Amino acid sequence: MKRTLYLYEAKGMTVRVDGPSLWIEQKGKAGKRVPLQMIDRVVIVGNLRVDTAVLSHLSAENLPVTIFTKNGKNISMLVSYDDSYPRYYHRQKVFYMSPLNEERFRNIVRHWRRRIQVSALKRFSDGLYETFRENNLKDRAFQRIIEFETLFYKDRYRMVYRIVYGMFCQLILSVLTQSGLDPSLGVIHRRHPHGLVHDIAYMLEAEVQIQALQFFRARAAHTGITSIGVTTDGMRDIAQRFENRKKAIWGITNMIIDNIIEAIKELEARARLMRRRPHHEDKLSFLL
């Protein structure tokens, strides 16, 4: 089974290509060979010596790379360049043209955002979920709960949140690329380079918030973060928590994408039906 390769900043660490593998060396430790065929994505945190050939090979294998600073402020996602349009590109453009269809997309967003908020908060705390339910499951009520729970952590919470959010975006981008939808065509984040990626991340935001909050409930919070950023131990804790939920997140992302594609196909089916209907039928119904 393919896995995410996590590379953390470490003294004397270098990464280079060695045949069909990556060779990872660190001063004072034995080198490690990682076959490219065992990797599905790469996450790099901090400053590392990485040969440009490594990035070229990862691109050739269509493996997305996400690069984080330790405080999560600057996030870069590297993907292979493809000058052809995604399979659903033109159909997405037509779908978004209608205000009615745009509102339908927003309804999909609202449905999934609330659904994820309910499931994430239930998993995290029964007491907080009851508070949320008493406030009629409103989005603002959920945000107030998160604000209260993270009040003590402030900037440190934002560092962890940004890193977890970036990892979610990388996973969403991979699934979107496979689905044939154009990742740049969003509605909530219109005209953003990865608009649809951020639209789906917005639907899943409660998962991001709860994972970031769990970081501070764990023992790793004592050694996992400083005022500068997340430490290597902290990144391992974040990565482990993300990997534990990755299969579930992947499944939810696919269901959201299925909802979007179904909405596009429904519009096309209605259009075909209208084209088949003879013009005199409209006149006849008016006369009747």
N, C-alpha and C positions, 0 to 999 in steps of 0.2 A: 504493500500500500504506500502511495506517495505521501510525503510529508512536507511541512513548511521548514525551510532551513533558516534558523535564527543566527545572526552573526552580531555579537556584542563587541563594543570597543574594549580592547585589551592591549596591554603593553606588548609590543613586538609581534602582533598578529598580522599575518599577510594571507591573502587569498589569491590563488592563481589557477589557471586551467592546466590540467594534466591529462591529455587524451580526452576520453569521454567523461571525465570526472573533474571535480574541484579539489584542489589540494590546499588544506588549511593548516598553517603553521603558527605556532605561538612559542615565544622564547621560553626555554626551560621545559617544554612539553613535547611529547611525540607528535609528529604530524598526523593528520587525519584525512582520509580520502572519502569524498562523498560523490557517488555516481549521479550524473545529471538526471538519469531516468528514475531516480528515487525521489526527486524534488518536484513539488507542484507550485511552489512560490518561495520567494526569498524576502526576508526582513533584515535590514541592516540598521543597527542603532549606534550612533556616535561616529567617531572618526576611525576609519579602517583603511589599510593599504590594500586596495583592490585593483588588479590589473584591468585595463579597459577591455582586454580580451575576454575577461570573465563576463562583463556586461553584454558583450557581443554574442557570446555563446548562449547566455541565458535568453537573450532576445531571439536568437535563431531557434531555440527550443520552445519559444512562446511561453516563457516563464516570467510572470510579473515580478518586479522588484520594488519594494517600498523602503525608502530611506528616511529615518527619523533622526532628529537631534535628541539629546537626552531629555530636554524639557518639552518635546513634542510640538514645538512651535512651527518648525519648518518641516513639512512632509512632502516628499517627492515620490511619485509613482511612475516607474519606467515600464512601458509596454512596447511590444514590437510594432513597428509601423506597417500599416496595411492601407494602400491607397484606394482599395475598392470599398463600396458602400456596404454596410451590414445588410443582411437579408431583409429585415423589416424597416429599413431606413425610410423609404418613400411612403410606406403605409403608415408609419409613425407620424410623418409630416402631415399627411392628409388627416389623420385622426385628430391631431392637436389643433387643426385649423378651426374647428367648430367650437364655439363657446360651450355648447351642450356637452360635447365630448370632454372638453377640458374640465368641466364640473364633475363629470363622471369619474375622471382620473382623480380629482380631489376627494371624491367620496371614497375611492379605493384607499387613498392615503389616510383619511380619517379613520376608516374601518380598521386598517392594520395597525395604525399608531395606537389606538385605544386597546386593541386586542393584545399587543405586545406589552403595553403598560400593565394591563391586568395580570398577564401570566408572569412577567418579570417580578412584579411586586409581591405576588402570591408566593413565589419561590423564595423571595428574600425575607419577608416578614409578614406573618399573619396579622399582626397588630397594625402595621402600616397599611396593609391592604384594606382592613376594615375602615380605617380613616378615609382612604380613597373612595371606598364604596359609599360611605356616609355622605360624601360630597358629590354623589351622582356620577362618579368616574370621569369628572371633567379634567381636561388637559391641564388647566391652570392649577387645579388641586394637586395633581401629580408633581408639577414643577415646584410647588411650595414645599411638598414633602422632601424632595431632593435637595432643595435649597437649605432646609432646616437640618437635614442629616449631614450635609457637607459644610455647614457654617464654620466649623472649627478648622477644617482643612484648607479652605479657600484656594490659594494659588497651587498648592500641591495637588489638590483634586483636579484642577484644570489641566495640569501636566499629564496626569494619568488618563484623564478623559480624552485628551487629544491623541494620545498614543493608541488607546483602544479604538477610538473612532477611525483612525487611519487604517488599523488592521481590518476593521469591518469593511471599509471602502475598498480595500484590496480584494477581499473575498467577493464582494458584490460585483466589482469590475470583472473578475474572472468568470463569474456565473453569467453576467450580461453578455460578455463576449461570446460565450458558447451558445447563448440563446438566439443570437441573431438580431437582438435589439441594439439600437445605437445608444451607447452610454452617454453621449453628449446631449441628447434630446430630452430635457427635463421640463417640467411644468412649474413646480415650486421653485426650483433653482434654474429658471430659464436663462439661456445664453451663458451658462457656466460650462467650462471645458468638459466637465464630467457631471452634467446636470442630472441625468437619470440616476447615476450612482448616488448622488447626494439626496435625491428624492427618496430612494429606497432606504438610505442610511437614516433619513429623518423618520421614516416609518419604524425603523428598528432602534431608534434612539434610546428607548427605555432599557434595552439590553445593554447598551454602551454605558449608560449611567449606573446601572446596578453593578456591572462588572467593575467599574471604577470605584464604586462605593465599597464593594467587597474587598478591594485591595487594602483599604484602611481598617477593615474589620479583621484582617489576617495578621499574623505575627510578622509577616514580611514588611509591613508598613514601618516598623521601627528601624530597619536597616535598608529598606528598599528605595528610599527617596530622601533627597536633601534639598536645600534651597536652590541648588544648581539644576537638578534634574533627577531622573530615575537611575538608580544604580544597576549594575549587572544582576544582582540578586533580585532586585525589584522587577526588572524586565523578565527574568525567568518566571517569576510569580504571575505577572500579567499574561505572558505567553501560555503558561500552563492552564490558566483559567479560560483563556480564549480557545485553546485547543480542546478543552473539555466540552465546550459548547459549540464548537465549529460545525459538527454534523447537524445539530439542530438548526443553527443559523443558516447553513447551506440549504436545508429543506424548506425553511420559511421563505428565504429569498426566492427559491424556485416557485413556490406557491404564489408569491406576489407577482412574479414575472408571468406566470400562467394567467393570472387575472388580467393583466395588461394586454396580453396577446389575445385572450378571449374577447375583450372589449373591442379590439381592433377588428377581429374577424366578424363580430356581430354587426359592426358598422358596415363592413363590406357586404355581408349577407343582405342587410336592409337595402343597400344601394342597388344590388342586383335585382332584388324583388321589385323595386320602384321602376327600374328600367324595363322589366318584363311586362308591367301593367300597361295595357293599352290606354291611350289618351282619352278615348271616348268613355271609359269607365268613370273617370272623374266627372265628366259632363253629365253622365247618366245619374250618378249618385246625387248630383246637385239638383237635377230635375225631379227626382223622387222626393 
